[in-house]
Amino acid sequence: MIQNLIIISIIILGGFAGYRERSLSSNGAIAAVVTGVAVFFGFGVKGILLLGLFFITSSLWSKYKSAAKKDIEEKLAKGATRDWGQVAANGGSAAIISIIYYFQQDLVWLIGFIVCLASSNSDTWASEIGTLSKRKPVYIRTFKPIEKGTSGAVSTLGTTAAIFGSMLIAFAGAWLFHLQLFHFFIIFLFGFLGNIIDTLFGAYYQQVYICNKCGIATEKKIHCQTAAKRIKGFHLVDNDMVNFLSGSIAALLAMIVVYFVTK
C-alpha cells in the first residue's frame, strides 16, 4: 500500500514537472497523471517505465531545434506543449488497455499496450525529426514535394526516425516484460504500421483549413484571429483523432495476430 502511494506520488510529480518544463499544459498534466495511474495499476512499475520512455524521448525531440520548427507550427493545430487531447490521443488507448489488463491478465492485452506506445513513439519521432529534413517531404496522394508540416507527407529522415521510434519501445517492452523474439517483431512491425496508418488518415481524412487572411493551409480552425475555411477532411477528424485511431487500429491488429498464433 505504501509502495503504491509512493509510485502514485512520483507520477503526480512527473506530471507537475512536465507542466513546469512546458511539455504539458495544465489539463495535459492532469491527463498524463490519470494515464500514468491507469498504466501503473494495469502493468505496474514496468508499464510506467515504458510510458515514461515514450514521454521523455518524445518531449526531447519536440524541443530539439524548436526554433527551426517555428514556421511549421503555423500549419499545425497545436504546438510542442501537449494538452489533454494530445495526451489522450497518444496514451488513451494504452490507459484503457491497462484497465482491462488489471481484470484480465492475458498476453494479448500486454502486446496491445506496448504497440499503442510504439505507434505513438513512431509517429512522434517521425513528425519531430522529419521536419528537420533539408528536403521537402513527398505528399502520398500526389507523390510530389510539399511543404513541411503537411499531414500525409513523408520523408526519408522521418520514415527512418519512425522505424527507430517503434524499435526502441519494442525492445524496451520485450526486455521489461521478458517477451519472446516473435513478440518483439510483432510490436515493432505494428508500431511502425501505426505510423503508416496515421500518415494515410492524415492525407485522406484529416481536416485542413485555409486562412482567409494570409492564405496559409493549416490545421488550425482559427488563424490570424479569424475563422479559417475547411478545404479538406471530415468533421471531428483532427490530428488528435487521427493519432488515437491509428494507434488503436495498430494495437487491435497486433492483438488479433498474437491471439491466433498463440491460442
C-alpha positions, 0 to 999 in steps of 0.5 A: 500500500505504501509502495503504491502511494509512493509510485502514485506520488512520483507520477503526480510529480512527473506530471507537475514537472512536465507542466513546469518544463512546458511539455504539458499544459495544465489539463495535459498534466492532469491527463498524463497523471490519470494515464500514468495511474491507469498504466501503473495499476494495469502493468505496474512499475514496468508499464510506467517505465515504458510510458515514461520512455515514450514521454521523455524521448518524445518531449526531447525531440519536440524541443530539439531545434524548436526554433527551426520548427517555428514556421511549421507550427503555423500549419499545425493545430497545436504546438510542442506543449501537449494538452489533454487531447494530445495526451489522450490521443497518444496514451488513451488507448494504452490507459484503457488497455491497462484497465482491462489488463488489471481484470484480465491478465492475458498476453494479448492485452500486454502486446496491445499496450506496448504497440499503442506506445510504439505507434505513438513513439513512431509517429512522434519521432517521425513528425519531430525529426522529419521536419528537420529534413533539408528536403521537402517531404513527398505528399502520398496522394500526389507523390510530389514535394510539399511543404513541411508540416503537411499531414500525409507527407513523408520523408526519408529522415522521418520514415527512418526516425519512425522505424527507430521510434517503434524499435526502441519501445519494442525492445524496451517492452520485450526486455521489461516484460521478458517477451519472446523474439516473435513478440518483439517483431510483432510490436515493432512491425505494428508500431511502425504500421501505426505510423503508416496508418496515421500518415494515410488518415492524415492525407485522406481524412484529416481536416485542413483549413485555409486562412482567409487572411494570409492564405496559409493551409493549416490545421488550425480552425482559427488563424490570424484571429479569424475563422479559417475555411475547411478545404479538406477532411471530415468533421471531428477528424483532427490530428488528435483523432487521427493519432488515437485511431491509428494507434488503436487500429495498430494495437487491435491488429497486433492483438488479433495476430498474437491471439491466433498464433498463440491460442 
